[in-house]
Amino acid sequence: MKKFAELFKKYRLRAEFETIASFSNALSEKGFFYEESIFSHWQKGTRTPTDRKLMLAIIGIFVERQAIKTREEADEVLASAGLGNLTEQEGERLDVTIRKSSPPLRRYVIFGIGTILLTLFLFGLVFVYFQSQRNYVSSPHTVPSAVTEPKKLVIGIDATLEPMEYLENGKLVGFDVDLGKNLAKELDADIEFRNIIFDDLFNALDQRQINMVISAVTITEERQQKYDFSDPYLNAGQVIIMRKENKTIRSIADLQGKKIATQTGTTNEQEALKHTSDRLVMRYPDFVQATQALIDGKVDALFTDLPNAKGITSKNSDLKIVSAPFTKEYYGIVFLKGDPSVTQINEALAVLRKKGVLDQLEKKWLH
């Protein structure tokens, strides 16, 4: 994942995308819509795209901008996401120049063999697809709603976002893991976590391989058009990070005239402009550099979302979080449209909130 993050930043900058937003817009023109937080994960190396079509779209953008100019470079980016190398047809569609050309006859022979193999591969895919469709209803991977009898919460989670959900000595831990366990206890239900790459979580829900997603999913209008959400269980809005030795900043009211580090093109940058002058907003291409600027004393504070802030401060003992979230970016549990278990989950969340369990989880994992 680290290698992909390095290549993503390298080619994004070489392609002259000054902001994540501009890159997102270019990708949306190809039919892919990803929220800002996903790109942040790509930059940090905490997640990589796993969809081949998406990766080809990303490479295509770099090719169009003359950032990727050779077959070898395109292969390197695709391989960094664990998706192997380009096929000949993919390379031709992307119009990537092959650095070392084969002699004409040899190229035709290779092309012919490749075409035969590709045809066999496609026939295999079609066969597997129809077999899976034929067995879909009886597939052991499909699960019912969480509140059928006996009750069972089959939770999709991507254990790569510390401290919300991650692996520690091979064991799932984190805020969302504890939340799921408490919900199961409140509902007197069995529980099963299925660790799924974030890009595939919603697809797994669509196919009923899980009956809910608890994985730091922000509630957005776009997502609500397709899925049902529980009531919010955490405000993961933006907070202020500063050096422990600094006693001058206690809230956003103390930021006027202070230098604030942000990641370029994010909502963090937009919020910083509300609390200090433009010349004092220090923009960095990623949070690694922004954090280092704070450590080095080049800035007074850093804006980021609460979970990321906790991750930063847990790795840098000289830094601290000095504010509660001052923006509203709520996490919710995701269900298929019309799932009756939403009501019971909301009732259980209300009980956990009344008992103080949600506050306890926030103190345990985010403070």
N, C-alpha and C positions, 0 to 999 in steps of 0.2 A: 504493500500500500504506500509505503514511503516513496518508492520509486515512481509510482504513478503521480503522487503529489508533486514531486520534483519536476516531472515532465509536463504536467498540467500547467504549473506556474511558468516554466520555461517557454512553452509554446504559446501560452496565452499572452505573455508579455511580448514575445517575438512577433505575434500576430497583431500587436498594437491595440489590444483590448484594454483600455484604461480602467474599466470597472467591470465587476461581476455582472452588473446589470446589462452592459452592452453585449457581453458574451451571451447572457441569457436571452436577450432579444434575438441575436443571430441564430441561436439554437431553436428558439420558438418558431422562427420562420420555416424550420424544417419539421415542425410538428411535435417538438418535444418541449414540455412545460415543466420546469423544475424550479422550486422556490429557492430563494437566496441562501437559506441555511444549507441546502444540499451542496452548493458550490463551495461554501465555506469548509464543509467536511472534505470535499475533494482536495482543496488547497492544503488542508492540515494533514491529509493522509489517513483520516479516521474512517473514511469509506471510499470505495471506488465504484464506478458504474459497472454493472454486470450484464447489461443488455447490449448484445452485439450491434444491433441497429443504432442504438444511442452512441456507442463508441465510434461507429463508422460516420455518424453525423458530426461528431466532434472532430474527427480527423478530417472530414470533408471541409469543415470551416477553416481549419488550419491550412489545408491545401489551397483553398480559395484565396487566403490572405498571403500566400507564398511563405508561410511559416514552415510548413513541411514540404520539402522539395524532392525527397527521395523515397523509394520503396522501403529502404532500411529504417528510415525515421518513422514511417507509418507503422511498420511492423513492431518497432520498439514501443510505441504508445499503446497499440492494441495488446501486445503481450504483457505490458505492465498492469493491465486490468485482468490478466489471467485468461485472455481469450485467444491465445495463439497468434498466428500470423494471417495476413491478408491472403485471400484466394486470388487467382489470376483475374477473375471477373471483377472482384471488388477493387483490385488495383486499377483495372482499366476504367471502371466507373469513376473512381476518384482521380483519374488522370495523373497518377503519381509516376514520376520519371524513375525508371529503374537504372540504378547506377551502373550495373554491369550487365550489358546486353548479351543474350545468347545468340549464337549463329542462327540464321534464318531457319534451316532445316531442323536443327535441334529444338528451336522454339516451337515449330509446328508440331513436332512429335510430343513435346511436353504438353502443349496445349490440348492435343488430341487425347492423351492419357488423362489429363486433368479433367477434360469434359466428361469422359466416361466415368471417372471416379465421382465427379460431382453429380452426375445423373443418378448413379447408384445410391449415392448419399441422400439425394432428394426423394427417391422412391422409398428409401428406408424411413425417412422422416414422415412421409405421407402414411406409410403403413402403421408406424407407431402412433401417429395422431389418431387415425381411425380406430385403432385398437383401444387407445385410451378413452375415446369418446364412447365406444361400445360398452366399456366397463366402468364408465364414469359414475353411474348411480350406485353401483355396488362396490365402488372403490373403498378400501379400508382407510384411505386418507381423508375422506370427507367426514365432517363432524356436524352434529345438529347444533341448534341454538344452545346457549349456555344454561338456560333455565329449564330444559326438558328434564324428564326424570330418567335416570338419576342425573342430578346437576353436575356439570363439568365445565370448568373454564379452560379452554384450549387457547392459550395466549401466544400470539405472534410477537416476537421481540428481536431486535437487532442489538446484540450485546457488544457494541463498539463505542458507546457514548458515555464515558465516565463523567460524573458519578450516577447518571440515570440508569444505565444498564451496561454491565461489562463482565468479563470473565476474570475470576481471581482463583488461581490454582485449579483451573478447569471448572469452577463452580460459578453459576450465575448469581450476581449480586447487584445491588443498586436500589435506588428509590423505586423505580417501576416494578422491580422484582418483589420488594417488600409490599408495595401497594397491591399487587396481584394476590399475594399470599393472604393479606388481611381481608381482601374482598371475598376470597374463597372461604375463609374462616367465618365471616359474617353471614355468608349465604349457605353455610354448611355444604359446600360443594367440593368436589375433587378438583385438582388443578394440574395442568401440564403446560410447560413452556416449550415452545418450538423456536429455536434460534434461527432466524431467517435474515438474509441480507436485506437491508432496508428497501432497496429498489424492488424487491420481490414480495414485500409484505402485503401490499394491497392486492396483488395478483393472488396470493395465497388465500386471502380473505374472500376474494371473488369466487375462488374454486372451492370454498368451504373446507380447506385444509386446516383452518383455524376458525374460531368463532368470535374473536376480537383481537384488536391490536393495542398493546400498551407499550409504547416505545417512543416516548418524547415526541408525540405527533402534535403539531400546532393546529389548532382549530382555525380553518380558513373558509371563506365563503365558497371558494372553488371546490374544496373537498366536501363541504356540506351539500353540494348539489348531487353528489353521487353516494355519499355515505351518511349514516347517522352517527352522532357523537354523544357521549355522556356529558353530564355537566362538567365544567372545568375542574381539574383537581390540583392544578399548580399554575401560578403566574410565573412564567419563565422569562419575564421581561428583562430589560437592561438594568445593569447595576454599575456602580463605580468601583474600580480597583485602584489602589494607590500603595505607596511604600509605607510600611508600618511606622517608620520614623516620622512621617509627615502627620502633623496634628492639626493642620489648617483647614482640611476638607472633611466635613461630616455629612454633607448632603449636597444636592444639586444647587442649592442656594449659594454655596461657597465657591462655585466654579468660575464666576465672572473674572476675567483677567488671567485665568489659568490655562496652561497648555494641556489639551486633551488628545490622547492618541486614539485613533480609530482605524478600522480597515476600510480602505477605499471602496466606495460604491455600496456601502451597507446602510442599514437603518441606524447603526451606531454613529456614522458620520452625520446623518441628518439630525439626530438628536443633539449631538455635540454643538452644532451650529445654533441651536436654540439657547445654549447656556454660556457661550463665549463667542468671541469674534472670529471671523473666518480665518484670519492670519494666525490664530492660536490653535486651530484645529490641525493637528499633525496627522497626515494621512499615510498609511503604510499598506503595502500589497497583501499582507497577511498578519495574523495575530502573533505569530512568532516574533516578527520584527517589532510590532507594536509593544509587545511585552518587554522585549529587550530594551527598547527606548525608555520605558518606565523604570526598569531596573537600573539603567545607566544614568537616570536623573535628567534625561533630555526632555521629559514631559512630566506634568504633575499628576495626571490621572489617566485611566484607560476605561473606555466604555465597551461592554460586551454583555451578552445575555447571561442570566444567572448560572445555568449549568456549566457553560464554558468558563465563566469566572471561577467557579469552584474548582474546575480542572486546572486552571492556571495557577490559582493560589496554593493548591495542594502540591504542586510541583515547584513552587517558588516560595520558600518560607519567609522571605523578606517582604512579601506583598500581602495585602488584606482587602476584603470586601467591606466597604464602608456605608453601603446604603441598601435599603430594600428595593425591589424592582420599581422603577419609576415609569415604566411603560407597561402596557397590557398585551401580553403574548401568551395566551393560555394553552396548556396541554389538555387533551381529552382522550378518552378511550374510543376507539373506532369500531363500528359495527356495520353490517350490511343494512341497506335500507329496509325498514319495516321489521327489524329483529325485535321481538317482544322483550328480550332480555335487557334492553336499554333501561326500561322502567325499574327493574329490580336492581340493576347495577347502580342507578342513580339513588335509589333508596338506601343501598348499602353505603354508598359514598357519603350520603347525608349523615348516617349513623357514625361513620368513621370521623367525619368532620366534627360532629357534636362531642364525641368521646375524646377529641384532641389528637387522634392518631395521625391525621394529615400534618398537623403542626409538628408532631414528634418526628415524622419522616423528613420534613423539611429541615429541622434542626440537625438531625442525624447526618443527612447527606449533603446539605447545601449551605451549612454554616460552620 
